[in-house]
Amino acid sequence: MHTFQPGYPRTYQMSRNALWFNNGFAIFLPGFFFVMTILHAVGFMRHPLPLKTMLWMDFSAALFALLISSRANRKVILYQDAIEVRGWFSTRKLRRDEILGRRMGRISAQGGGGSYYIIVPADESAGELGLPPHMTVDKLFFSWMGDIPKVAK
């Protein structure tokens, strides 16, 4: 069982480099599509697409960028007896007694590779809690996770 240690609550998030990359891409992507829309609208392109099509593409790129940035900017907050993932649009918290175990998820090589923690709740209908990848963590984090049993997929 986990014994009391000072330092709670403790906050973790993606590493600075991962945050810069994800947020930079989230800024670049809609900007690129916006510039392409202007180039199509002024007739610079040999076969310009209709403005309506370009605006839908801009909207889709902006939504995708929002998704990337919102997922990258999630924070994990460890409490003595709970874990919370706080994002722009939602917050979810699981107490230790609500956790069945933990397992590791894998990021594809195309996505940069690596792995991330997945917290499996005891209630199967609750859905798993995926932590952000590329997090900067410390001994306290590993100690807290070490007390959560590993489970198979």
KAURRA-V426200 format. One record per residue. PHI is phi in degrees with one decimal (999 if undefined). Layout:
phi=PHI
phi=PHI
//
This chain:
phi=999
phi=-75.8
phi=-93.4
phi=-62.5
phi=-132.4
phi=-69.3
phi=109.9
phi=-96.8
phi=-72.3
phi=-127.2
phi=-111.5
phi=-131.3
phi=-153.5
phi=-56.7
phi=-61.5
phi=-57.0
phi=-64.1
phi=-65.3
phi=-63.0
phi=-59.4
phi=-63.1
phi=-63.2
phi=-69.2
phi=-63.0
phi=-64.9
phi=-66.8
phi=-84.9
phi=-62.7
phi=-57.2
phi=-67.3
phi=-62.2
phi=-60.9
phi=-64.8
phi=-63.8
phi=-61.8
phi=-63.5
phi=-62.1
phi=-62.3
phi=-62.5
phi=-68.4
phi=-66.2
phi=-88.4
phi=83.2
phi=-69.7
phi=-81.0
phi=-62.6
phi=-124.7
phi=-66.3
phi=-82.7
phi=-61.7
phi=-58.2
phi=-59.7
phi=-63.7
phi=-65.2
phi=-66.6
phi=-64.6
phi=-66.1
phi=-60.6
phi=-61.2
phi=-63.2
phi=-63.9
phi=-66.0
phi=-64.6
phi=-63.5
phi=-63.3
phi=-62.7
phi=-61.8
phi=-59.7
phi=-67.6
phi=-66.4
phi=-70.0
phi=-69.6
phi=-94.4
phi=-69.6
phi=-119.8
phi=-105.6
phi=-115.9
phi=-94.6
phi=-110.2
phi=-54.6
phi=-122.7
phi=-160.7
phi=-132.9
phi=-132.0
phi=-114.9
phi=-112.5
phi=-123.9
phi=-66.5
phi=-112.5
phi=-158.4
phi=-137.3
phi=-136.8
phi=-130.3
phi=-123.9
phi=-80.4
phi=-55.1
phi=-72.2
phi=-97.0
phi=-101.5
phi=-79.9
phi=-179.4
phi=-136.5
phi=-148.1
phi=-108.0
phi=-101.2
phi=-120.1
phi=-97.2
phi=-62.7
phi=-60.6
phi=-66.0
phi=-91.5
phi=106.6
phi=71.6
phi=106.9
phi=-142.8
phi=-151.4
phi=-80.6
phi=-125.1
phi=-92.4
phi=-100.2
phi=-75.6
phi=-65.8
phi=-82.6
phi=-59.2
phi=-77.9
phi=-74.5
phi=84.2
phi=-73.9
phi=-112.7
phi=-87.5
phi=-86.1
phi=-61.7
phi=-75.9
phi=55.7
phi=-77.8
phi=-89.0
phi=-123.8
phi=-136.7
phi=-59.3
phi=-60.8
phi=-61.0
phi=-64.0
phi=-64.3
phi=-61.7
phi=-66.1
phi=-62.5
phi=-82.4
phi=-93.6
phi=-66.7
phi=-75.7
phi=-128.7
phi=-83.5
phi=-65.9
//
